[in-house]
Amino acid sequence: MPTTTNLKKYRTVHLTSAHSPLDVRIFHKECRSLARAGYEVTVLGNHTLNEIVDSVRMQGLGTTRGRLQRVTVKLARMCQVAFQNAADVYHIHDPELLLVGLFLRTAGKRVIYDIHEDLPRTMLLKAYLPRFLRKPLMWIVERTENAAARHMSGLIVATPALADRFRSIHPDTVVVNNFVMLNEFITPTGLEWKRRDPAVVYYGGLSEERGIREMLTAMDVLSSTLHLKLELGGCFYVKDQETSYMATPCWKHVNWHGELDRNSIASILNRVQVGLVILHPDEAYLTSQPTKLFEYMAAGIPVVASDFPLWRSIVEDAGCGLLVNPLDVNDIAAAIEYLIRNPREAEAMGRRGRKAAEERFSWTNEEQVLLAFYASLLPEPKVLGTEALTM
């Protein structure tokens, strides 16, 4: 019986033009899982990193000078280098790479399209697009994405709602939820509840639609009765908004961290008392599953979340937080105040959230779905001959 060292290692190349080379879903979850399972894994992207990280080969094509260069010159270069890598499976993570995927498919390559979000619906939120163009562009983008997706070898989607959209387009569609890596948030390393900071946290993309105005205003409403800080990290999608918000009186309630690495996120979550995720009720968000929601739960802190039907089913079922109208500042402030003033209940909610994360929202389960999907696209591993083994 051949040992695992005698088996041909399959090679997979992950392509991203818009994400960081160390993106949580791409690198920390999918690529590291595949590498642990014995695949040779490369991440190819518009970055400068060229090294081996956790058995994953990072291959950068250099940074870009704007969106136009990224979707023209760099796209062509990425296509060229992708072919040079001669992978058994290509795994693309950005809609603009569907053109590369089509070229690879024409050459008989296996290509997975990994759909992180509902791209057409996000057109409605693009601040740089004139409002009158957003709906027509949404229609065009959806039909273009659907047409290209049909020709991929298989589709991976990040939420059940995306699966509802794409299963009618491609029969080989599987949900790999963006659930949490539990080992990042080991609750015993956190402070005792009574020693935690009187603080709330939000990190990730910052914009009007993601509730930055309401978060800051709610903190100001609470300032007359509670001395709280908003531990805020991430990046503003619109640079002008960063400047204007930092100039407001409400900003005095903020501890600003900028972009955070994984260790910094875990460190903050281990010392605060409430996690916020109060996205606006826009179409793109109603059926989303924000990773930070599950990370708050895994870290054992209660959540204050937008009262969307999907999120309600998660939060109420787990008993891990409070639901609010994300457009009502007073509702948000009242929820935060309740959790701060009732530490025993807040701690109990945090424990219930952790339990739910362990039982239902863990990456461990999604990893198995990912590996099974790869296996379904590939033939059985070949046993290497003696000559090949000695090369």
Helices and strands as residue ranges (DSSP letters): G 4-6, E 11-16, I 24-31, H 32-36, E 40-45, E 50-53, E 56-60, H 67-70, H 73-85, E 89-92, G 95-97, H 98-106, E 110-115, H 119-122, G 123-125, H 131-149, E 154-157, H 160-166, E 173-175, G 182-184, G 187-189, G 193-195, E 199-206, H 212-222, E 229-236, H 239-246, G 249-253, E 254-258, H 262-269, E 274-277, H 283-286, H 291-298, E 303-306, H 309-318, E 321-324, H 329-341, H 343-360, H 363-377, H 386-389
